[in-house]
Amino acid sequence: MARMVVFRELGGPGVMRLEDVEVRDPGPGEVRVRVAAIGLNRSEVLFRSGLYIEPVRRFPATLGTEAAGVVEAVGAGVTGLRPGQPVSTVQTFSMNDYGVYGERVIVPAAAVLRRPEGVGEVEGAAVWMSYVTAYGALMETGGLRPGDTVVLNAASSSVGLAAIRVADRLGATPIALTRSAAKKEALLKEGAAEVIVTGPEEGVAEEDVAEDVAERVLAATGGRGAELVLDAVAGPGVRDLARAVADGGMLLVYGALSGQPTPYPGIELGMPPVAMRTYTMLETTTSPERLRRAEAFVASGLRSGAFRPVVDRTFELEEIAEAHRYLESNAQVGKIVVTVP
């Protein structure tokens, strides 16, 4: 038996429960991992709320895609992994089929990455999803090159912070967007070339804080605009972001934090054509070749010190509901990690 977080209805953080469940042996192509730390992601909030791109198919349902621990057992046909090996997991699977919010979990072998030497359990649960997402969006899909400028919306998220470092390592210029003026110094410290504050703090008039994104980006690029805009927010704000895109550039939407419908700016009167598309991390993780390249790139950055996870706060497994409430508050800079005793 092992404790596992499950939920039996859609809703807020309070629907999650810690329950004792039977731990089965891994089947063919599967691995059982003893979990030490779990990285929280926005997709898990959306999944338990019924707002994710994939609906919950059955109850009780499980959660989680990113964890760090050690291999406990491997199923038939699994090579390159052995019991006792330090590993991390990334999402190659549906949360309808597997989940890592628990003490001992089963995952597909394809979702298991070897944890580099010197990367601890908390860090191992905070680095891969962020950096693999950033790598896939910026390099595989976005085609970012040295000398390019990339604009990063919701830059204080774990993906946004990873994207800053990936862009910097490539020789590109990262411009960070944040709604919170309080996060500006933290983003500059993490390596953003510039920080643009896009929204007011509570109780502060918008005109006293918010800046014109396109105006700032055009000024920073000598009127050229950004070759790539990476947007986790979507909604009506894409109109303003599109004005900051350079000729031949791309607006890449990988999240929908606004919760509002997203227009396509290119069809609106007076708006020049914009290359706009969506991106999900699964484009990278479900392609063995792309994931192999991503793993090599991120591991190299970790070894050199160019990459590191930014952990905002840790919670214990018993505090999973509180951890989700904190995630939904958007107060964090970086990753929220849940530790498993």
Summary of the structure (lengths in Angstrom):
residues: 341
radius of gyration: 20.0
end to end distance: 14.9
largest distance: 62.0
contacts: 1185
relative contact order: 0.15
helix: 32%
strand: 26%
